[in-house]
Amino acid sequence: MYDKSLPDVTFHTRVRDDSIGGSNPFRWEDKTTADFFAGKRVVLFSLPGAFTPTCSTYQLPDFEKLYPEFKAEGIDAIYCIAVNDTFVMNAWKKAQGIEHVEVIPDGSGEFTRKMGMLVCKDNLGFGMRSWRYAAIVNDGKVEQWFVEEGYSDNCETDPYGVSSPQNILEKLRAANNTKAA
Ligand code: BEZ
């Protein structure tokens, strides 16, 4: 979990391509870890599932609202990843009216497993999902982790605090102010 390099995986995404025409102008596009992370300083946050309450009411919309403030602190992009397929992730992004946060579908859970963050959520009928965490990632290397407490299978609670955008922004600001002083 504390290896600083992100695992190299391929994400299978659906992207809009208006040249296709018709009512569903999307095509497959494979993107690697490097495609998302190389040469950028980003915030990655990972959550148990698209459309779930805390994720939809707080975490995703709050990252979206605070995007300009993250940019002002030197963050190039904000990525939301979950063990859901690209159709689900794209539908969730659309339903939430998200423009700035990019979604990454880890449908098979390969990335999450290799990050050491895959947990069983059979108690909710979810199967294998991501523990809730976030990280500041610079050029594919984790600079700082924000892992919710209590990592475990079939957890009865859903801790949410350290991986909130408010907490991460506060830590980024403190680090940037220290550097500037
Ligand atoms: C939530 O975001 O509220 C949530 C996440 C996973 C399971 C149940 C709820």
Backbone and ligand atoms as CSV (ligand in chain L), in Angstrom:
chain,resi,resn,atom,element,x,y,z
A,1,MET,N,N,0.833,-1.223,0.000
A,1,MET,CA,C,0.000,0.000,0.000
A,1,MET,C,C,0.858,1.260,0.000
A,2,TYR,N,N,2.057,1.201,0.643
A,2,TYR,CA,C,2.820,2.442,0.731
A,2,TYR,C,C,3.948,2.533,-0.283
A,3,ASP,N,N,3.945,1.591,-1.269
A,3,ASP,CA,C,4.848,1.754,-2.404
A,3,ASP,C,C,4.437,3.066,-3.079
A,4,LYS,N,N,5.410,3.863,-3.432
A,4,LYS,CA,C,5.037,5.189,-3.932
A,4,LYS,C,C,4.625,5.217,-5.403
A,5,SER,N,N,4.956,4.150,-6.156
A,5,SER,CA,C,4.603,4.186,-7.582
A,5,SER,C,C,3.240,3.557,-7.817
A,6,LEU,N,N,2.418,4.229,-8.612
A,6,LEU,CA,C,1.110,3.642,-8.945
A,6,LEU,C,C,1.312,2.410,-9.819
A,7,PRO,N,N,0.444,1.413,-9.708
A,7,PRO,CA,C,0.551,0.246,-10.575
A,7,PRO,C,C,0.212,0.603,-12.033
A,8,ASP,N,N,0.911,-0.069,-12.937
A,8,ASP,CA,C,0.629,0.143,-14.363
A,8,ASP,C,C,-0.537,-0.746,-14.768
A,9,VAL,N,N,-1.671,-0.152,-15.071
A,9,VAL,CA,C,-2.805,-0.948,-15.543
A,9,VAL,C,C,-3.437,-0.249,-16.754
A,10,THR,N,N,-4.316,-0.974,-17.392
A,10,THR,CA,C,-5.068,-0.401,-18.522
A,10,THR,C,C,-6.526,-0.273,-18.107
A,11,PHE,N,N,-7.052,0.922,-18.290
A,11,PHE,CA,C,-8.457,1.191,-17.968
A,11,PHE,C,C,-9.249,1.198,-19.280
A,12,HIS,N,N,-10.374,0.533,-19.254
A,12,HIS,CA,C,-11.197,0.432,-20.471
A,12,HIS,C,C,-12.311,1.470,-20.378
A,13,THR,N,N,-12.172,2.544,-21.158
A,13,THR,CA,C,-13.110,3.656,-21.033
A,13,THR,C,C,-13.963,3.791,-22.297
A,14,ARG,N,N,-15.102,4.418,-22.123
A,14,ARG,CA,C,-15.951,4.801,-23.255
A,14,ARG,C,C,-15.858,6.317,-23.374
A,15,VAL,N,N,-15.513,6.799,-24.579
A,15,VAL,CA,C,-15.383,8.243,-24.777
A,15,VAL,C,C,-16.320,8.704,-25.885
A,16,ARG,N,N,-16.778,9.939,-25.742
A,16,ARG,CA,C,-17.689,10.492,-26.746
A,16,ARG,C,C,-16.910,10.781,-28.024
A,17,ASP,N,N,-17.503,10.433,-29.145
A,17,ASP,CA,C,-16.879,10.699,-30.453
A,17,ASP,C,C,-18.012,11.048,-31.409
A,18,ASP,N,N,-18.214,12.362,-31.605
A,18,ASP,CA,C,-19.372,12.809,-32.390
A,18,ASP,C,C,-19.286,12.407,-33.860
A,19,SER,N,N,-18.088,12.001,-34.297
A,19,SER,CA,C,-17.971,11.554,-35.697
A,19,SER,C,C,-18.745,10.253,-35.929
A,20,ILE,N,N,-19.060,9.551,-34.844
A,20,ILE,CA,C,-19.799,8.283,-34.970
A,20,ILE,C,C,-21.264,8.539,-35.348
A,21,GLY,N,N,-21.797,9.673,-34.839
A,21,GLY,CA,C,-23.197,10.016,-35.115
A,21,GLY,C,C,-24.166,9.109,-34.360
A,22,GLY,N,N,-25.438,9.293,-34.622
A,22,GLY,CA,C,-26.462,8.471,-33.961
A,22,GLY,C,C,-26.714,8.923,-32.525
A,23,SER,N,N,-27.486,8.106,-31.819
A,23,SER,CA,C,-27.934,8.518,-30.486
A,23,SER,C,C,-26.946,8.099,-29.384
A,24,ASN,N,N,-25.941,7.337,-29.749
A,24,ASN,CA,C,-25.008,6.850,-28.718
A,24,ASN,C,C,-23.564,6.917,-29.251
A,25,PRO,N,N,-23.079,8.166,-29.462
A,25,PRO,CA,C,-21.788,8.311,-30.159
A,25,PRO,C,C,-20.589,8.117,-29.226
A,26,PHE,N,N,-20.418,6.909,-28.762
A,26,PHE,CA,C,-19.297,6.593,-27.865
A,26,PHE,C,C,-18.515,5.431,-28.442
A,27,ARG,N,N,-17.203,5.427,-28.163
A,27,ARG,CA,C,-16.350,4.311,-28.588
A,27,ARG,C,C,-15.437,3.934,-27.431
A,28,TRP,N,N,-14.879,2.728,-27.532
A,28,TRP,CA,C,-13.928,2.283,-26.523
A,28,TRP,C,C,-12.599,3.001,-26.700
A,29,GLU,N,N,-11.992,3.347,-25.573
A,29,GLU,CA,C,-10.616,3.863,-25.617
A,29,GLU,C,C,-9.871,3.330,-24.396
A,30,ASP,N,N,-8.822,2.581,-24.635
A,30,ASP,CA,C,-8.006,2.092,-23.519
A,30,ASP,C,C,-7.031,3.176,-23.094
A,31,LYS,N,N,-6.953,3.378,-21.779
A,31,LYS,CA,C,-6.021,4.376,-21.249
A,31,LYS,C,C,-5.215,3.721,-20.135
A,32,THR,N,N,-3.937,4.026,-20.124
A,32,THR,CA,C,-3.067,3.423,-19.112
A,32,THR,C,C,-2.912,4.365,-17.917
A,33,THR,N,N,-2.304,3.817,-16.885
A,33,THR,CA,C,-1.967,4.650,-15.725
A,33,THR,C,C,-1.146,5.861,-16.190
A,34,ALA,N,N,-0.185,5.615,-17.078
A,34,ALA,CA,C,0.670,6.721,-17.552
A,34,ALA,C,C,-0.158,7.782,-18.283
A,35,ASP,N,N,-1.165,7.352,-19.036
A,35,ASP,CA,C,-1.989,8.336,-19.760
A,35,ASP,C,C,-2.641,9.316,-18.793
A,36,PHE,N,N,-3.062,8.815,-17.654
A,36,PHE,CA,C,-3.721,9.699,-16.685
A,36,PHE,C,C,-2.727,10.480,-15.817
A,37,PHE,N,N,-1.620,9.819,-15.462
A,37,PHE,CA,C,-0.810,10.377,-14.367
A,37,PHE,C,C,0.553,10.938,-14.772
A,38,ALA,N,N,1.077,10.560,-15.938
A,38,ALA,CA,C,2.452,10.989,-16.275
A,38,ALA,C,C,2.541,12.503,-16.406
A,39,GLY,N,N,3.527,13.070,-15.751
A,39,GLY,CA,C,3.823,14.500,-15.903
A,39,GLY,C,C,2.828,15.438,-15.266
A,40,LYS,N,N,1.985,14.916,-14.385
A,40,LYS,CA,C,0.966,15.777,-13.748
A,40,LYS,C,C,0.992,15.597,-12.243
A,41,ARG,N,N,0.610,16.632,-11.544
A,41,ARG,CA,C,0.386,16.519,-10.102
A,41,ARG,C,C,-1.123,16.546,-9.892
A,42,VAL,N,N,-1.654,15.454,-9.384
A,42,VAL,CA,C,-3.108,15.293,-9.351
A,42,VAL,C,C,-3.574,14.852,-7.966
A,43,VAL,N,N,-4.861,15.024,-7.737
A,43,VAL,CA,C,-5.502,14.386,-6.585
A,43,VAL,C,C,-6.309,13.215,-7.128
A,44,LEU,N,N,-6.060,12.049,-6.531
A,44,LEU,CA,C,-6.827,10.849,-6.861
A,44,LEU,C,C,-7.677,10.527,-5.645
A,45,PHE,N,N,-8.979,10.327,-5.852
A,45,PHE,CA,C,-9.769,9.813,-4.732
A,45,PHE,C,C,-10.563,8.602,-5.199
A,46,SER,N,N,-10.670,7.650,-4.265
A,46,SER,CA,C,-11.262,6.367,-4.591
A,46,SER,C,C,-12.349,6.057,-3.576
A,47,LEU,N,N,-13.445,5.544,-4.073
A,47,LEU,CA,C,-14.608,5.398,-3.199
A,47,LEU,C,C,-15.325,4.085,-3.475
A,48,PRO,N,N,-16.242,3.708,-2.572
A,48,PRO,CA,C,-16.833,2.358,-2.660
A,48,PRO,C,C,-17.768,2.146,-3.843
A,49,GLY,N,N,-18.374,3.209,-4.347
A,49,GLY,CA,C,-19.265,2.948,-5.470
A,49,GLY,C,C,-19.935,4.197,-6.005
A,50,ALA,N,N,-20.070,4.256,-7.325
A,50,ALA,CA,C,-20.838,5.316,-7.964
A,50,ALA,C,C,-22.271,5.278,-7.438
A,51,PHE,N,N,-22.885,6.431,-7.367
A,51,PHE,CA,C,-24.300,6.597,-6.987
A,51,PHE,C,C,-24.573,6.320,-5.501
A,52,THR,N,N,-23.550,6.010,-4.712
A,52,THR,CA,C,-23.804,5.763,-3.286
A,52,THR,C,C,-23.929,7.109,-2.560
A,53,PRO,N,N,-24.608,7.127,-1.412
A,53,PRO,CA,C,-25.012,8.415,-0.834
A,53,PRO,C,C,-23.884,9.383,-0.461
A,54,THR,N,N,-22.906,8.943,0.330
A,54,THR,CA,C,-21.862,9.886,0.758
A,54,THR,C,C,-21.066,10.373,-0.445
A,55,CYS,N,N,-20.807,9.452,-1.345
A,55,CYS,CA,C,-20.020,9.786,-2.537
A,55,CYS,C,C,-20.768,10.795,-3.415
A,56,SER,N,N,-22.078,10.643,-3.509
A,56,SER,CA,C,-22.874,11.495,-4.405
A,56,SER,C,C,-23.278,12.810,-3.759
A,57,THR,N,N,-23.406,12.790,-2.438
A,57,THR,CA,C,-23.897,13.995,-1.761
A,57,THR,C,C,-22.746,14.893,-1.351
A,58,TYR,N,N,-21.617,14.288,-1.007
A,58,TYR,CA,C,-20.504,15.092,-0.489
A,58,TYR,C,C,-19.238,15.003,-1.342
A,59,GLN,N,N,-18.671,13.762,-1.438
A,59,GLN,CA,C,-17.291,13.685,-1.908
A,59,GLN,C,C,-17.131,14.166,-3.359
A,60,LEU,N,N,-17.883,13.588,-4.286
A,60,LEU,CA,C,-17.730,13.992,-5.695
A,60,LEU,C,C,-18.149,15.451,-5.925
A,61,PRO,N,N,-19.345,15.877,-5.471
A,61,PRO,CA,C,-19.704,17.273,-5.730
A,61,PRO,C,C,-18.798,18.276,-5.026
A,62,ASP,N,N,-18.270,17.923,-3.860
A,62,ASP,CA,C,-17.387,18.859,-3.166
A,62,ASP,C,C,-16.036,18.983,-3.870
A,63,PHE,N,N,-15.527,17.880,-4.417
A,63,PHE,CA,C,-14.292,17.981,-5.214
A,63,PHE,C,C,-14.545,18.861,-6.439
A,64,GLU,N,N,-15.714,18.694,-7.045
A,64,GLU,CA,C,-16.046,19.498,-8.236
A,64,GLU,C,C,-16.093,20.995,-7.878
A,65,LYS,N,N,-16.778,21.307,-6.764
A,65,LYS,CA,C,-16.898,22.726,-6.357
A,65,LYS,C,C,-15.541,23.328,-6.037
A,66,LEU,N,N,-14.676,22.537,-5.429
A,66,LEU,CA,C,-13.388,23.065,-4.968
A,66,LEU,C,C,-12.282,22.951,-6.023
A,67,TYR,N,N,-12.644,22.482,-7.211
A,67,TYR,CA,C,-11.640,22.290,-8.274
A,67,TYR,C,C,-10.783,23.551,-8.499
A,68,PRO,N,N,-11.400,24.754,-8.619
A,68,PRO,CA,C,-10.549,25.939,-8.861
A,68,PRO,C,C,-9.551,26.159,-7.732
A,69,GLU,N,N,-9.947,25.825,-6.509
A,69,GLU,CA,C,-9.042,26.026,-5.382
A,69,GLU,C,C,-7.890,25.023,-5.402
A,70,PHE,N,N,-8.187,23.801,-5.851
A,70,PHE,CA,C,-7.098,22.830,-6.024
A,70,PHE,C,C,-6.145,23.302,-7.123
A,71,LYS,N,N,-6.705,23.835,-8.212
A,71,LYS,CA,C,-5.851,24.338,-9.302
A,71,LYS,C,C,-4.922,25.431,-8.775
A,72,ALA,N,N,-5.481,26.279,-7.936
A,72,ALA,CA,C,-4.682,27.391,-7.386
A,72,ALA,C,C,-3.546,26.881,-6.503
A,73,GLU,N,N,-3.669,25.666,-6.006
A,73,GLU,CA,C,-2.607,25.074,-5.165
A,73,GLU,C,C,-1.680,24.172,-5.985
A,74,GLY,N,N,-1.768,24.252,-7.312
A,74,GLY,CA,C,-0.818,23.520,-8.153
A,74,GLY,C,C,-1.249,22.126,-8.544
A,75,ILE,N,N,-2.540,21.846,-8.432
A,75,ILE,CA,C,-3.058,20.537,-8.845
A,75,ILE,C,C,-3.562,20.637,-10.290
A,76,ASP,N,N,-3.096,19.724,-11.129
A,76,ASP,CA,C,-3.449,19.770,-12.556
A,76,ASP,C,C,-4.774,19.091,-12.863
A,77,ALA,N,N,-5.132,18.084,-12.089
A,77,ALA,CA,C,-6.366,17.340,-12.387
A,77,ALA,C,C,-6.847,16.638,-11.117
A,78,ILE,N,N,-8.136,16.352,-11.093
A,78,ILE,CA,C,-8.705,15.572,-9.994
A,78,ILE,C,C,-9.362,14.341,-10.619
A,79,TYR,N,N,-8.974,13.174,-10.123
A,79,TYR,CA,C,-9.492,11.913,-10.650
A,79,TYR,C,C,-10.277,11.171,-9.570
A,80,CYS,N,N,-11.430,10.696,-9.970
A,80,CYS,CA,C,-12.269,9.873,-9.099
A,80,CYS,C,C,-12.284,8.457,-9.673
A,81,ILE,N,N,-11.855,7.503,-8.855
A,81,ILE,CA,C,-11.803,6.113,-9.323
A,81,ILE,C,C,-12.695,5.251,-8.445
A,82,ALA,N,N,-13.284,4.228,-9.028
A,82,ALA,CA,C,-14.083,3.276,-8.249
A,82,ALA,C,C,-14.094,1.953,-8.999
A,83,VAL,N,N,-14.385,0.890,-8.254
A,83,VAL,CA,C,-14.519,-0.423,-8.896
A,83,VAL,C,C,-15.929,-0.495,-9.497
A,84,ASN,N,N,-16.063,0.241,-10.575
A,84,ASN,CA,C,-17.287,0.246,-11.387
A,84,ASN,C,C,-16.855,0.341,-12.846
A,85,ASP,N,N,-17.688,-0.165,-13.744
A,85,ASP,CA,C,-17.321,-0.111,-15.163
A,85,ASP,C,C,-17.540,1.294,-15.732
A,86,THR,N,N,-17.023,1.512,-16.928
A,86,THR,CA,C,-17.038,2.850,-17.537
A,86,THR,C,C,-18.457,3.362,-17.807
A,87,PHE,N,N,-19.406,2.461,-18.096
A,87,PHE,CA,C,-20.779,2.913,-18.339
A,87,PHE,C,C,-21.370,3.511,-17.065
A,88,VAL,N,N,-21.116,2.845,-15.951
A,88,VAL,CA,C,-21.628,3.324,-14.665
A,88,VAL,C,C,-20.938,4.633,-14.276
A,89,MET,N,N,-19.617,4.678,-14.420
A,89,MET,CA,C,-18.886,5.890,-14.023
A,89,MET,C,C,-19.313,7.084,-14.881
A,90,ASN,N,N,-19.465,6.867,-16.191
A,90,ASN,CA,C,-19.886,7.975,-17.063
A,90,ASN,C,C,-21.312,8.426,-16.734
A,91,ALA,N,N,-22.194,7.466,-16.444
A,91,ALA,CA,C,-23.590,7.816,-16.129
A,91,ALA,C,C,-23.652,8.599,-14.816
A,92,TRP,N,N,-22.805,8.215,-13.864
A,92,TRP,CA,C,-22.787,8.921,-12.573
A,92,TRP,C,C,-22.275,10.351,-12.764
A,93,LYS,N,N,-21.213,10.491,-13.529
A,93,LYS,CA,C,-20.644,11.819,-13.794
A,93,LYS,C,C,-21.698,12.734,-14.450
A,94,LYS,N,N,-22.404,12.173,-15.419
A,94,LYS,CA,C,-23.439,12.947,-16.131
A,94,LYS,C,C,-24.568,13.321,-15.166
A,95,ALA,N,N,-25.015,12.349,-14.388
A,95,ALA,CA,C,-26.134,12.591,-13.459
A,95,ALA,C,C,-25.784,13.657,-12.426
A,96,GLN,N,N,-24.492,13.743,-12.095
A,96,GLN,CA,C,-24.057,14.705,-11.073
A,96,GLN,C,C,-23.675,16.062,-11.684
A,97,GLY,N,N,-23.729,16.172,-13.008
A,97,GLY,CA,C,-23.376,17.433,-13.671
A,97,GLY,C,C,-21.911,17.811,-13.475
A,98,ILE,N,N,-21.035,16.811,-13.503
A,98,ILE,CA,C,-19.614,17.043,-13.228
A,98,ILE,C,C,-18.888,17.473,-14.502
A,99,GLU,N,N,-18.153,18.590,-14.394
A,99,GLU,CA,C,-17.387,19.074,-15.554
A,99,GLU,C,C,-15.881,18.947,-15.376
A,100,HIS,N,N,-15.438,19.085,-14.132
A,100,HIS,CA,C,-13.986,19.180,-13.919
A,100,HIS,C,C,-13.343,17.886,-13.438
A,101,VAL,N,N,-14.016,17.176,-12.554
A,101,VAL,CA,C,-13.438,15.933,-12.040
A,101,VAL,C,C,-13.557,14.873,-13.131
A,102,GLU,N,N,-12.442,14.168,-13.379
A,102,GLU,CA,C,-12.483,13.074,-14.359
A,102,GLU,C,C,-12.690,11.747,-13.644
A,103,VAL,N,N,-13.497,10.886,-14.235
A,103,VAL,CA,C,-13.743,9.587,-13.614
A,103,VAL,C,C,-12.881,8.513,-14.286
A,104,ILE,N,N,-12.407,7.584,-13.477
A,104,ILE,CA,C,-11.599,6.465,-13.988
A,104,ILE,C,C,-12.295,5.164,-13.591
A,105,PRO,N,N,-12.672,4.357,-14.576
A,105,PRO,CA,C,-13.355,3.098,-14.260
A,105,PRO,C,C,-12.342,1.982,-13.990
A,106,ASP,N,N,-12.401,1.447,-12.790
A,106,ASP,CA,C,-11.538,0.298,-12.441
A,106,ASP,C,C,-12.456,-0.922,-12.304
A,107,GLY,N,N,-13.140,-1.232,-13.391
A,107,GLY,CA,C,-14.214,-2.222,-13.356
A,107,GLY,C,C,-13.819,-3.578,-12.802
A,108,SER,N,N,-12.617,-4.029,-13.126
A,108,SER,CA,C,-12.181,-5.350,-12.645
A,108,SER,C,C,-11.517,-5.268,-11.286
A,109,GLY,N,N,-11.264,-4.048,-10.820
A,109,GLY,CA,C,-10.609,-3.865,-9.518
A,109,GLY,C,C,-9.108,-4.070,-9.544
A,110,GLU,N,N,-8.532,-4.176,-10.742
A,110,GLU,CA,C,-7.085,-4.469,-10.813
A,110,GLU,C,C,-6.241,-3.364,-10.173
A,111,PHE,N,N,-6.544,-2.118,-10.518
A,111,PHE,CA,C,-5.769,-0.999,-9.962
A,111,PHE,C,C,-5.922,-0.958,-8.445
A,112,THR,N,N,-7.155,-1.075,-7.997
A,112,THR,CA,C,-7.457,-0.986,-6.561
A,112,THR,C,C,-6.781,-2.126,-5.796
A,113,ARG,N,N,-6.807,-3.317,-6.384
A,113,ARG,CA,C,-6.139,-4.465,-5.749
A,113,ARG,C,C,-4.642,-4.215,-5.653
A,114,LYS,N,N,-4.051,-3.714,-6.732
A,114,LYS,CA,C,-2.603,-3.492,-6.723
A,114,LYS,C,C,-2.206,-2.321,-5.829
A,115,MET,N,N,-3.152,-1.448,-5.549
A,115,MET,CA,C,-2.905,-0.360,-4.583
A,115,MET,C,C,-3.049,-0.856,-3.150
A,116,GLY,N,N,-3.512,-2.104,-2.991
A,116,GLY,CA,C,-3.721,-2.644,-1.644
A,116,GLY,C,C,-4.981,-2.113,-0.980
A,117,MET,N,N,-5.944,-1.681,-1.794
A,117,MET,CA,C,-7.124,-1.016,-1.247
A,117,MET,C,C,-8.434,-1.751,-1.543
A,118,LEU,N,N,-8.312,-2.981,-2.079
A,118,LEU,CA,C,-9.534,-3.717,-2.413
A,118,LEU,C,C,-10.099,-4.373,-1.153
A,119,VAL,N,N,-11.375,-4.176,-0.903
A,119,VAL,CA,C,-12.027,-4.807,0.251
A,119,VAL,C,C,-13.307,-5.492,-0.220
A,120,CYS,N,N,-13.712,-6.464,0.599
A,120,CYS,CA,C,-14.949,-7.186,0.315
A,120,CYS,C,C,-16.117,-6.420,0.929
A,121,LYS,N,N,-17.135,-6.185,0.136
A,121,LYS,CA,C,-18.336,-5.529,0.661
A,121,LYS,C,C,-19.563,-6.420,0.419
A,122,ASP,N,N,-19.356,-7.720,0.640
A,122,ASP,CA,C,-20.471,-8.663,0.464
A,122,ASP,C,C,-21.591,-8.406,1.470
A,123,ASN,N,N,-21.247,-7.754,2.581
A,123,ASN,CA,C,-22.305,-7.440,3.553
A,123,ASN,C,C,-23.361,-6.504,2.945
A,124,LEU,N,N,-22.979,-5.806,1.856
A,124,LEU,CA,C,-23.932,-4.924,1.172
A,124,LEU,C,C,-24.311,-5.470,-0.206
A,125,GLY,N,N,-23.804,-6.684,-0.505
A,125,GLY,CA,C,-24.070,-7.252,-1.831
A,125,GLY,C,C,-23.279,-6.573,-2.929
A,126,PHE,N,N,-22.171,-5.915,-2.552
A,126,PHE,CA,C,-21.387,-5.143,-3.531
A,126,PHE,C,C,-20.249,-5.957,-4.150
A,127,GLY,N,N,-19.856,-7.085,-3.519
A,127,GLY,CA,C,-18.646,-7.773,-3.986
A,127,GLY,C,C,-17.400,-7.002,-3.573
A,128,MET,N,N,-16.355,-7.076,-4.418
A,128,MET,CA,C,-15.084,-6.425,-4.094
A,128,MET,C,C,-15.126,-4.964,-4.541
A,129,ARG,N,N,-14.774,-4.085,-3.640
A,129,ARG,CA,C,-14.803,-2.642,-3.920
A,129,ARG,C,C,-13.571,-1.963,-3.340
A,130,SER,N,N,-13.510,-0.666,-3.534
A,130,SER,CA,C,-12.378,0.090,-2.997
A,130,SER,C,C,-12.676,0.576,-1.584
A,131,TRP,N,N,-11.667,0.468,-0.726
A,131,TRP,CA,C,-11.707,1.223,0.522
A,131,TRP,C,C,-11.638,2.700,0.151
A,132,ARG,N,N,-12.195,3.544,1.018
A,132,ARG,CA,C,-12.185,4.966,0.686
A,132,ARG,C,C,-10.807,5.570,1.017
A,133,TYR,N,N,-10.169,6.144,0.017
A,133,TYR,CA,C,-8.876,6.794,0.234
A,133,TYR,C,C,-8.673,7.875,-0.824
A,134,ALA,N,N,-7.690,8.706,-0.591
A,134,ALA,CA,C,-7.268,9.680,-1.601
A,134,ALA,C,C,-5.756,9.786,-1.536
A,135,ALA,N,N,-5.189,10.380,-2.559
A,135,ALA,CA,C,-3.731,10.572,-2.582
A,135,ALA,C,C,-3.402,11.763,-3.468
A,136,ILE,N,N,-2.330,12.433,-3.094
A,136,ILE,CA,C,-1.748,13.422,-4.006
A,136,ILE,C,C,-0.667,12.671,-4.762
A,137,VAL,N,N,-0.748,12.696,-6.077
A,137,VAL,CA,C,0.134,11.885,-6.918
A,137,VAL,C,C,0.873,12.805,-7.887
A,138,ASN,N,N,2.189,12.736,-7.833
A,138,ASN,CA,C,3.000,13.582,-8.701
A,138,ASN,C,C,3.760,12.714,-9.698
A,139,ASP,N,N,3.433,12.860,-10.957
A,139,ASP,CA,C,4.079,12.094,-12.026
A,139,ASP,C,C,4.051,10.585,-11.725
A,140,GLY,N,N,2.908,10.119,-11.254
A,140,GLY,CA,C,2.726,8.677,-11.009
A,140,GLY,C,C,3.252,8.184,-9.675
A,141,LYS,N,N,3.765,9.112,-8.844
A,141,LYS,CA,C,4.280,8.693,-7.528
A,141,LYS,C,C,3.458,9.352,-6.424
A,142,VAL,N,N,3.087,8.547,-5.441
A,142,VAL,CA,C,2.251,9.089,-4.356
A,142,VAL,C,C,3.107,9.980,-3.452
A,143,GLU,N,N,2.644,11.230,-3.316
A,143,GLU,CA,C,3.316,12.193,-2.419
A,143,GLU,C,C,2.741,12.104,-1.022
A,144,GLN,N,N,1.422,11.935,-0.975
A,144,GLN,CA,C,0.744,11.912,0.328
A,144,GLN,C,C,-0.522,11.058,0.237
A,145,TRP,N,N,-0.706,10.221,1.261
A,145,TRP,CA,C,-1.893,9.364,1.328
A,145,TRP,C,C,-2.919,9.947,2.284
A,146,PHE,N,N,-4.183,9.693,1.981
A,146,PHE,CA,C,-5.286,10.064,2.879
A,146,PHE,C,C,-6.217,8.843,2.929
A,147,VAL,N,N,-5.911,7.924,3.810
A,147,VAL,CA,C,-6.646,6.653,3.874
A,147,VAL,C,C,-7.596,6.697,5.063
A,148,GLU,N,N,-8.852,6.409,4.825
A,148,GLU,CA,C,-9.807,6.404,5.940
A,148,GLU,C,C,-9.460,5.293,6.931
A,149,GLU,N,N,-9.765,5.539,8.171
A,149,GLU,CA,C,-9.431,4.567,9.227
A,149,GLU,C,C,-10.289,3.307,9.109
A,150,GLY,N,N,-9.763,2.203,9.660
A,150,GLY,CA,C,-10.576,0.996,9.818
A,150,GLY,C,C,-10.629,0.091,8.610
A,151,TYR,N,N,-9.601,0.171,7.744
A,151,TYR,CA,C,-9.577,-0.672,6.532
A,151,TYR,C,C,-9.948,-2.116,6.894
A,152,SER,N,N,-11.009,-2.634,6.301
A,152,SER,CA,C,-11.430,-4.005,6.624
A,152,SER,C,C,-12.495,-4.473,5.637
A,153,ASP,N,N,-12.618,-5.784,5.554
A,153,ASP,CA,C,-13.690,-6.383,4.761
A,153,ASP,C,C,-15.017,-6.235,5.506
A,154,ASN,N,N,-16.084,-6.100,4.750
A,154,ASN,CA,C,-17.448,-6.079,5.305
A,154,ASN,C,C,-17.593,-5.101,6.462
A,155,CYS,N,N,-16.961,-3.948,6.287
A,155,CYS,CA,C,-16.987,-2.926,7.348
A,155,CYS,C,C,-18.431,-2.430,7.528
A,156,GLU,N,N,-18.848,-2.341,8.765
A,156,GLU,CA,C,-20.242,-1.925,9.046
A,156,GLU,C,C,-20.418,-0.414,8.913
A,157,THR,N,N,-19.291,0.304,8.934
A,157,THR,CA,C,-19.394,1.766,8.825
A,157,THR,C,C,-18.682,2.224,7.557
A,158,ASP,N,N,-18.818,3.482,7.242
A,158,ASP,CA,C,-18.193,4.033,6.037
A,158,ASP,C,C,-17.475,5.313,6.439
A,159,PRO,N,N,-16.298,5.160,7.078
A,159,PRO,CA,C,-15.616,6.362,7.558
A,159,PRO,C,C,-15.313,7.336,6.414
A,160,TYR,N,N,-15.574,8.611,6.666
A,160,TYR,CA,C,-15.317,9.642,5.659
A,160,TYR,C,C,-14.863,10.907,6.361
A,161,GLY,N,N,-13.634,11.267,6.147
A,161,GLY,CA,C,-13.102,12.478,6.780
A,161,GLY,C,C,-11.769,12.863,6.158
A,162,VAL,N,N,-10.756,12.018,6.336
A,162,VAL,CA,C,-9.425,12.411,5.843
A,162,VAL,C,C,-9.365,12.485,4.316
A,163,SER,N,N,-10.233,11.729,3.631
A,163,SER,CA,C,-10.204,11.771,2.162
A,163,SER,C,C,-11.184,12.809,1.601
A,164,SER,N,N,-11.687,13.683,2.469
A,164,SER,CA,C,-12.585,14.738,1.975
A,164,SER,C,C,-11.757,15.808,1.265
A,165,PRO,N,N,-12.345,16.472,0.286
A,165,PRO,CA,C,-11.590,17.523,-0.412
A,165,PRO,C,C,-11.186,18.653,0.527
A,166,GLN,N,N,-12.033,18.931,1.515
A,166,GLN,CA,C,-11.708,20.020,2.443
A,166,GLN,C,C,-10.424,19.718,3.198
A,167,ASN,N,N,-10.290,18.466,3.657
A,167,ASN,CA,C,-9.080,18.095,4.405
A,167,ASN,C,C,-7.840,18.125,3.507
A,168,ILE,N,N,-7.980,17.612,2.306
A,168,ILE,CA,C,-6.809,17.545,1.409
A,168,ILE,C,C,-6.361,18.951,1.010
A,169,LEU,N,N,-7.346,19.810,0.754
A,169,LEU,CA,C,-7.032,21.199,0.389
A,169,LEU,C,C,-6.301,21.902,1.532
A,170,GLU,N,N,-6.777,21.661,2.731
A,170,GLU,CA,C,-6.126,22.279,3.903
A,170,GLU,C,C,-4.655,21.835,3.995
A,171,LYS,N,N,-4.425,20.539,3.771
A,171,LYS,CA,C,-3.054,20.008,3.866
A,171,LYS,C,C,-2.182,20.555,2.721
A,172,LEU,N,N,-2.765,20.675,1.540
A,172,LEU,CA,C,-2.015,21.228,0.409
A,172,LEU,C,C,-1.633,22.682,0.674
A,173,ARG,N,N,-2.602,23.436,1.202
A,173,ARG,CA,C,-2.344,24.858,1.480
A,173,ARG,C,C,-1.256,25.003,2.523
A,174,ALA,N,N,-1.333,24.163,3.559
A,174,ALA,CA,C,-0.325,24.239,4.633
A,174,ALA,C,C,1.058,23.920,4.051
A,175,ALA,N,N,1.136,22.900,3.204
A,175,ALA,CA,C,2.431,22.512,2.629
A,175,ALA,C,C,2.950,23.618,1.708
A,176,ASN,N,N,2.059,24.208,0.918
A,176,ASN,CA,C,2.488,25.268,-0.002
A,176,ASN,C,C,2.918,26.528,0.763
A,177,ASN,N,N,2.211,26.825,1.865
A,177,ASN,CA,C,2.584,28.002,2.667
A,177,ASN,C,C,3.940,27.781,3.331
A,178,THR,N,N,4.200,26.531,3.759
A,178,THR,CA,C,5.489,26.231,4.378
A,178,THR,C,C,6.611,26.416,3.360
A,179,LYS,N,N,6.346,25.916,2.130
A,179,LYS,CA,C,7.385,26.052,1.070
A,179,LYS,C,C,7.659,27.530,0.762
A,180,ALA,N,N,6.550,28.340,0.762
A,180,ALA,CA,C,6.689,29.748,0.388
A,180,ALA,C,C,7.386,30.563,1.482
A,181,ALA,N,N,7.330,30.074,2.719
A,181,ALA,CA,C,7.845,30.881,3.860
A,181,ALA,C,C,9.380,30.888,3.880
L,1,BEZ,C1,C,-22.044,5.873,0.749
L,1,BEZ,O1,O,-21.328,6.528,-0.006
L,1,BEZ,O2,O,-22.844,6.432,1.473
L,1,BEZ,C2,C,-21.953,4.399,0.776
L,1,BEZ,C3,C,-20.822,3.804,0.271
L,1,BEZ,C4,C,-20.745,2.425,0.280
L,1,BEZ,C5,C,-21.760,1.673,0.779
L,1,BEZ,C6,C,-22.886,2.284,1.275
L,1,BEZ,C7,C,-22.979,3.654,1.268
